[in-house]
Amino acid sequence: MNPENAAGQRPGTLNAVFRDGAVQNSALVQDDGSTQPLSAEGLELLSAVDPASGPTDLVLSTGRYRVVAADLPAQAAPEGTVLVTGLSTAERDSALASLDITMAGLSLAGLLATGLVGTIIIRRSLRPLEELAAVANSVSQLPLESGEVEIPVRVPPAVSHPGSEVGTVGLALNKMIDHVTNALRARHASETKVRQFVADASHELRTPLTAIRGYTELVLDRAQVDPTERAALERVDSESKRMSALVEDLLLLARLDEGQRGEPSDVDLTELIIEATSDAQVSAPDYEWKLELPEDPVVVPGVEDELRQVLINLLSNAHKHTPPGTW
């Protein structure tokens, strides 16, 4: 057998003939169909190929090859002759590398597509929860502390049906909003009744208190009143004035609670202080009261009833939280 005969053999084919381990001849088919002998290093590797081991991959100086060894029959060659033949695996390796790249690309594209589809599905699944969160946030920002309260937001019907877990939560949230709305309405109605009662009571109490003060002053103006009776009547007069001040306070608080304020005007603060101090002196006679006021009236812009209430509160706190005899 002549390995140098390349007729019918594809480029990259190698052949080598060994007899009793010694190389007889060898050839490597080139791209143009010619042949060239194998290198000594390559022949040494090829000579070690066992015919009984089957196909083997070898790396030679010219590349990677898939080789197989076979004993030649006695009629074709002397005994002990072995033919080693093989093909270059460059095309196979290139094809496998391309396949690996393709598979990696397809796998990456599949992962990206799966991630995108999964994200879309998850976003669609979480959209009802986002609507529930939006409704809860809207309710949390409503001014529910006072006044007539109405909660206009509700969970949409598409998200508040009991066919799913999210729908059950949405239905429960709507029921809770309705319950809170009814409770706030009841509270507002109760507060309105209380405010109306306080305002009506204050108006009604004005008339008898005015009458008491008027009759007391009428009797005190008479000279025939003995000292003991006069002291008692003066006590009645002071207490009626204090009661009138309390009624005015109740009426003012009721108006302020309803958001009704008096019209601002120029207020004679000097006169207001004299009146408030006189009332406080009657309420706390065991204290020393002294006023130091400028000669000219002090006029300030404001609501007279509110300023009077401020002064009354200040003077009341002053004698309530100090021992008798305090200046």
Secondary structure, DSSP 8 states (H G I E B T S, - for coil): --TT--TT--TT-EEEEEETTEEEEEEEE-TTS-EE---HHHHHHHHT--GGG-SEEEEETTEEEEEEEEE--TTTS-TTEEEEEEEE-HHHHHHHHHHHHHHHHHHHHHHHHHHHHHHHHHHHHHHHHHHHHHHHHHHHTS--SSSS--------GGGS-TTSHHHHHHHHHHHHHHHHHHHHHHHHHHHHHHHHHHHHHHHHHHHHHHHHHHHHHHHHT-TT--HHHHHHHHHHHHHHHHHHHHHHHHHHHHHHHTT-----EEEEHHHHHHHHHHHHHHH-TTS-------SS--EEEE-HHHHHHHHHHHHHHHHHSS-TT--
